[in-house]
């Protein structure tokens, strides 16, 4: 019986140890479950953060694409601006040349008007001279005609004598 009692004591000790071990393992399981829950919450938090970061990355990629497009457009605008400035400079030079030509033409036209006025006055003076000469010619022709008649009359009267 002693052996049975020993065995019983031994089994009780084993049972107590097992019970302690179970309690210890239950504590560890509880700790591990709490750690697991904390890790799951951390994973959920990290997943949420990851989603936010992915959304931010997408926004940044879109902003980067927009910035590149804007830079390309800016480069195109710069090129167009330079071309327009060269064209503007050429047009300004052409305008200056046209203005200079216009001033020269206006000066020549003014000189032509002055000469035309001078020659018009000369023509009027010559026409007045011509009219006087025509009048004198008509007077002289009349005198000549009168003298011719007198001469014929004189010849007739001399031949009658």
C-alpha positions in Angstrom: 0.0 0.0 0.0 2.8 2.1 0.6 3.6 1.8 -3.0 0.2 2.9 -3.9 0.3 5.8 -1.6 3.7 6.7 -3.0 2.3 6.3 -6.4 -0.7 8.4 -5.4 1.5 11.0 -3.9 3.6 10.9 -6.9 0.6 11.2 -9.2 -0.7 14.1 -7.0 2.6 15.8 -7.3 2.5 15.2 -11.0 -1.1 16.4 -11.2 -0.1 19.5 -9.1 2.8 20.1 -11.3 0.7 19.5 -14.4 -1.9 21.8 -13.0 0.8 24.5 -12.3 2.2 23.9 -15.7 -1.4 24.2 -17.2 -1.9 27.5 -15.3 1.5 28.7 -16.4 0.7 27.7 -20.0 -2.7 29.3 -19.7 -0.9 32.5 -18.6 1.5 32.2 -21.5 -1.4 31.5 -23.9 -3.2 34.5 -22.5 -0.1 36.6 -22.9 0.5 35.2 -26.4 -3.2 35.9 -27.3 -2.8 39.5 -26.0 0.5 39.8 -28.0 -1.3 38.3 -31.0 -4.2 40.7 -30.6 -1.7 43.6 -30.3 0.1 42.4 -33.3 -3.1 42.0 -35.3 -4.1 45.6 -34.3 -0.6 46.7 -35.3 -1.0 44.8 -38.6 -4.4 46.5 -39.1 -2.9 49.8 -38.3 0.0 49.2 -40.6 -2.3 48.0 -43.4 -4.4 51.2 -42.9 -1.2 53.3 -42.9 0.0 51.4 -46.0 -3.2 52.2 -47.8 -2.9 55.8 -46.8 0.7 55.8 -48.0 -0.2 54.1 -51.3 -2.9 56.8 -51.8 -0.3 59.4 -51.1 2.1 57.8 -53.5 -0.6 57.8 -56.2 -1.3 61.5 -55.5 2.5 62.2 -55.6 2.8 60.3 -58.9 -0.1 62.2 -60.3 1.4 65.5 -59.1 4.8 64.4 -60.6 3.2 63.6 -63.9 1.3 66.9 -63.8 4.6 68.7 -63.0 6.4 67.0 -65.8 3.5 67.9 -68.2 3.6 71.5 -67.0 7.4 71.5 -67.4 7.0 70.2 -71.0 4.3 72.8 -71.7 6.5 75.5 -70.2 9.4 74.4 -72.4 7.0 74.5 -75.4 5.8 77.9 -74.3 9.4 79.1 -73.9 10.1 77.9 -77.5 7.0 79.5 -78.8 7.8 82.7 -76.9 11.3 82.8 -78.4 9.9 82.3 -81.9 7.3 85.0 -81.3 9.9 87.4 -79.9 12.1 86.8 -83.0 9.1 87.4 -85.2 8.2 90.5 -83.3 11.7 91.8 -83.7 11.6 91.1 -87.4 8.2 92.9 -87.7 9.5 95.8 -85.7 12.5 96.1 -88.0 10.1 95.8 -91.0 7.9 98.5 -89.5 10.9 100.8 -88.9 12.0 100.2 -92.5 8.5 100.9 -93.8 8.3 104.0 -91.6 11.6 105.3 -93.0 10.5 104.5 -96.5 7.2 106.3 -95.8 9.0 109.4 -94.5 11.2 109.4 -97.6 8.2 109.0 -99.9 6.4 111.8 -98.0 9.4 114.1 -98.4 9.6 113.3 -102.1 5.9 113.8 -102.5 6.2 117.2 -100.7 9.0 118.2 -103.0 7.0 117.0 -106.0 4.0 119.1 -104.7 6.3 122.2 -104.3 7.7 121.6 -107.9 4.1 121.0 -109.2 3.0 124.3 -107.6 6.0 126.1 -109.1 5.4 124.7 -112.6 1.7 125.4 -112.3 2.5 129.1 -111.6 4.9 129.0 -114.5 2.2 127.5 -116.8 -0.2 130.2 -115.7 2.3 132.9 -116.3 3.1 131.4 -119.8 -0.6 131.1 -120.6 -1.0 134.7 -119.6 2.0 135.6 -121.8 0.5 133.5 -124.6 -2.8 135.3 -124.2 -1.0 138.7 -124.5 0.9 137.5 -127.5 -2.3 136.2 -129.1 -3.9 139.5 -128.4 -1.0 141.4 -129.9 -0.9 139.1 -132.9 -4.6 139.7 -133.5 -4.0 143.4 -133.2 -1.0 143.3 -135.5 -2.9 141.0 -137.9 -5.7 143.6 -137.9 -3.3 146.4 -138.5 -1.6 144.4 -141.2 -4.9 143.8 -142.8 -5.8 147.5 -142.5 -2.4 148.5 -143.9 -2.9 146.0 -146.8 -6.2 147.6 -147.6 -4.6 151.1 -147.4 -1.7 149.9 -149.6 -4.2 148.5 -152.2 -6.2 151.6 -152.0 -2.9 153.6 -152.5 -1.9 151.4 -155.4 -5.3 151.9 -157.0 -5.2 155.6 -156.5 -1.6 155.8 -157.9 -2.5 153.7 -160.8 -5.5 156.0 -161.4 -3.4 159.0 -161.5 
